[in-house]
Amino acid sequence: MSDSVRTIAILAAHPGKSEELIKLLQGMVYPSRSEAGNLRYDLWRDQNDPNRFLLDELYVDSRAVEAHRATSHFQNYLSQVNELADRSLMIVEPVNVS
């Protein structure tokens, strides 16, 4: 079984905060994709609710997730995101993926 770890975050912007949230999320894409242990970092917007976003992240292993969380760009995100959105997070491991 693979050691890879996928992180899925769903963020719902607080009223009037959608543009600030997307700016914050967009600012995470390039630096996160540039991390050595990152395999994928994708930002999605809900077609039925433009105030909801999904971050789909894939890392080589749990150490890469820990390294991501220690970066300055993640710490900056963490310092702002709760003011902008409600969020839920899932950290999943592969069971049967292709």
N, C-alpha and C positions, 0 to 999 in steps of 0.2 A: 504494500500500500504506500502511496505517496505521502511525503511529509508536508505537502503543500497545505496552506491555510488560506481560506477565502473569508474575507470580511465584507459583510453587507450592512450598510447603514441606510436607513430611511429617515429623511429629514423633512419636516413640515414647517415651512416658514411661518413665523408669527405674523399677524396682520401688519401689512405695510413694510415687511422686512425681506420680501422675496428677492429684490434686486441686490440688497446687501449680502444676502445669503449666497446667491449665485456667484457674486464677485469673490467671496471668501472661498467657496468651493472650487471655482475656476483657478484660483491662486494655488490650490493644492495639487492640481493635476501634473504639471510639468515636474516640479521637484520630487513628487512621489514616484512618478514613472522613472525618474533618474536614479532612484535608490538601487543599490546593488542587488538586494533580495526581492525587489518588486518584479512580478511577472505581468501584472495588469493593474490598471487604475483607471476606471471608467466612470464618468458622471452621466447620469440619465435624468430626464425630467418626465414626470407623469403626464401622459397625453390628456388625461381627464381632469387633472388638477395641476395647473402650472405652478402652484406653490409647494409642490411635493417633489423631492429629488431622491435619487438612489445613487449611492456610491458602491461600486462593485470593485473590490480589491482582491488581488491574488498575490500571495507571497510564497517564496520557496519553502519556508518553514516558520515555526513559531518565533525563532530568534530574529528573523527578518521583520516580523510584526513588532516585536519589542524594539528593534532598531528604528523602525518607522515612528513609533510613538515617542522616541527620544529625540527626534529631529526638531530643529527650531520651527520649521514650517508646521509640523503637527502641533507643537506647543502653542504657536500663534493661533491656529485654528481652534484648539481647545479653549483658549482664553476668550474667544468671541462667540462660539457657536451657540451656547446656551441662551445668549441674549437675542439670538436671531431665529432660533428654531427649536421645536421639540424633535427629539431623535430617538430612534431605537436601533440597536446594534445586534447583529448576529455574527458570531465567529464560528464558522463551520469547517468540518473536515470531510474529505471525500469518503463516500461509502461505495458508490457504484457510478463512476463518471467516465466519460470517454473523451 
